[in-house]
């Protein structure tokens, strides 16, 4: 199968490309920096020319701008998605898996957050991802689309984020700084996210348009994660609670029952995945 992956050199994209190649697919990875195709989603002429010369069966759209000026987010996340769908329509590319985010929900009205939860983004990034979903839905008469809304993804290749920071600090013999220790969230390992994408690939032709929550389905306190990591790495350390950030002190976690049922998505236990990440960090501590 010929597969087009945007954001192919990014954190999740690079893992996905490896998995698709391992499964025997022909992969065309789009990236601004590196990959089999170097280009920009905001350049419609480039995209149109690419699809004119390359037969594509399925697209995975992971490229996105997470932070920056508002116009940068609009160009990348809205204009780029619109260009991709319009080119797919013109060149009869029928299938798309779109990477979205927990940010489309905003602050939860109830827990766990399921796919019926209102989408009310509390930041501009979440708004642009939701607009991207709407673009996908509007093109669904021509392009089958599965939307995957990731929770907090961690794993090899991502140096930022709470879990990565906690592990790095404890391995260095330092206290992990826990900002808002009572905050809860839903963390998911990158391998499970890749598995969700490959499961979506198997189901894409059965779906006109649908959205799925992709996480662990488990509510976890940041303080509990820091404590677990300490116990696995350096038990003499005590976590350091820094001043609570009231804007971050909220609860969030997913219901993943829809993805379990329809995609056969089955993430590994979070504790096992954290142990796996710790082992990776230890093996690559000098990289």
N, C-alpha and C positions, 0 to 999 in steps of 0.2 A: 504494500500500500504506500502511495506517495503522500507524505505528511508535511505540512508547513507549520512551523513553530515560531511564533513571534516572541521576542524576549528570550531567545535561545541561550544566550550567554549569562542570563541572570541566575539568581539563586535557585528558584524552582525550575526554571526552564532548562538549565544545564543538566539537572537530575532527570528531568523528563526525556530530554534528547537521548541520554545514555540508555534509558529503559526502552525507548522506542527502537533504537538501533539494535539493542540486544534481542528484541522480539523480531528482528528481521525486516523492519520497515525501511523505506528510503526516506530520509529526513532532510528537509531544507530548512535550515535554521536562520531566521532573520534576526539581525542585531545591528545596532548602530556602531558597535565596536569590533566585533569579530563574529565568525560563524561562516557557514557555507554561502550565505547571502548577506551582504552588507548593504543596508539601506534604511530608509525612514518611512514609517507608516503614514506620516503626514504628507509625503510626496506621492500624490495620486498617480502621476505619470509613471513613476518607477514601479509602483505596485501593478498597475495595469499592464505594463510591459512584461513584468515577471510572470503574471498569470497567462499572458498571451503566448508565452514560450514554454511554460511548464505545466504539465497536467498534475493537478492536486486533487486528492480524494477527501482529505480531512484537514482542517485547520485547528491548531491549538493557539488561542490568543492570550498570551501571558504578559506581553509588553505593556508597561504602565509607568507613569510618573507618580510617585507617592507623595513627594513634597516639592516645594518650589513656588514660584509665582503662579497665580491663578491661571494666567493665560498659557503657561507651560502645561499645566494639568489638563486644560481644555484641549489644547493642540494634541497632546499625546493620547489622552484617555477617551476623548469624545471624537475629535476629528479623525484620529488614527483608526478608531473602531468603525466609524462611518465609512472611511475609505476602504477598509478591509471588506466590509459586508457588501458594499457597492461593487467592488471588483469581483468578489465571489459570485454575486448575482449575474454580472455580465459574462462571466466565464464558466458558469454552470458548475461551480463548486458547491456541493450540497450539504456539507457537514462542518459544524464548528463547535468546539468546546471552549467556552469563555470563562476565564479566571476572574472571579469577583471577590468580594471581601465582606467580612462581618461588619465593616463600617457602613454598609448600606442600611443597617437596622438602627444605628444610633443607640441612644440609651434604651435599654429594654423596658417594655411595659409589663412583661411577665417572664418567668423562667420555667423550664428552659425555652430558649428562643427557637421556634420552629419556622418553617417557610411561610406560614400564614401570618406571622408577626408583621405589624406595620413597618414599612420602610421609610424611616425618617432620619436621614443622615445628619450627624451633628458636626461634620466638617466637610470641607470642599472636596477633598479626595473621595470620600464616600458618595458625595453627590455626583461626581463625574463617573464613578463606577456604576451607579444606579442608572444614569443616563445611558451608559454603554449597554447595560442590560436591556433598556427600553429599545435601543437601536436594534439589538439582536432580535427582540420580540417582533419589532416592526418588519423585519426581513424574514420572519419564520415561514412565510408562504413559499419562499425560495430556498432558504438555507436552514436546515434542521439545526437547532441549537440547544446544548445543555450548558447551563450556568452553574458553576461551582463556587460557592461562597465560603472562602477559607476563614478559619479562625486564626489564632496566633501561630504562625508556622515557625518552627525552629529546626536546626540541624546543620550538618556540614555545609560550609559555604556562606553561612550567615554569622557574621561576627557581632552584630548588634542584637539587642533584645535581652530580656531579663534572664532567660535560662543560660544563654551563652555567656553573659556577664557574670552570673553567679558561679558558673563552672570555672571560668578563667581566674576569677579572684580567689576561689578556694584552692585551686591547684597552685596558685602563687603564694599561698599561705596568708591571704588577706581576707578580711571580713567582707562578705557580700553586702552591698547597700540595697536594702529593701525599701522602695518608695511606695508607701501605701500598703503596709503589710496585710491589711484586712481586705484589700481588693481581690476579687476573684475573676478568673477568666478561663478560657478554653484554649489549651495549647494542643497543637498537632504536629507530629514529626513529618519532615519533608518526604520521607519514603511513603508514608500513608497518603499524602497529597498526590504523589505520583501515581500510587495505586488507584486513587479515585479517578484520576485522569484516564488511565488505561481502562478502567471499568466503564467510564463514560464512552470511550471509543467503541467498546463492544455493544453499547446500547444506543448509539447516536441515531441510527437509522429507524429506531422504533419511536423516536420522540420528535415532535414538531418544535416545541419550546417547553422547557421545564427548568426549575432551579432547585439546587440541593445544597444543604448545609454540610460542610466538610470540616470536621473537628474531631476531638476525642469524645465529645458527648459527656465530658466530666467537668464539674465545677472544681477549680483548684485555687487555693489562696497562694499568693506570691510568697508569703512567709513560709507556708508549708513546703513549697518547692525549694526554697533556699535551705530549709532545714534538712530536707531529704538529700539534697546535693552535698551538704556538709557531711552528713552521716556516711555518704558513699565515698567521700574524698579526704576529708580532714576533720575528724570528729571533735578536735579540741577547739575549733573556731566557733564563735557565737555570732549569729547574724546581727548586723547593725541596722536598726530601724531608723531611717532618716525622716525628717519632718513630713508628715502626711500631706499629700497633695489632694485637697478636697475634690478637685475636678476629676481625679482618677479613682476616687474611692467609691467604686460601684461594683455590682455583681454582674457577671455575664457568663453564660455557657449555652451550648447548643443542644437541641434535640437532633439526633442524626438518624432517627428511625426511618425517615423517608429514603435516605441514601442506602441504609442497610437493606431495606426491602426491595427497592427498584434497581439499584446499581450493584447490590451484593457487596457494598463497601463495608469493610470490617477492620478498623484500625487496631493496632496492637496496644496493650495496656500502656498508659503514659509512663509509669515507673520504668518499664522495660526500655522504652524509647529514650528516657533520660539516661539510663545506664549505658545504652548504646552510644549516645552522644558523648558521655564522659569518656568512654573507652576510645572513641575517635580523637577527642581532644588530647588525651594522654599520649596516644600514638603519634600525634602531630604537634606536640608541644613546642618544638623548635622551628616549625614551618613559618 
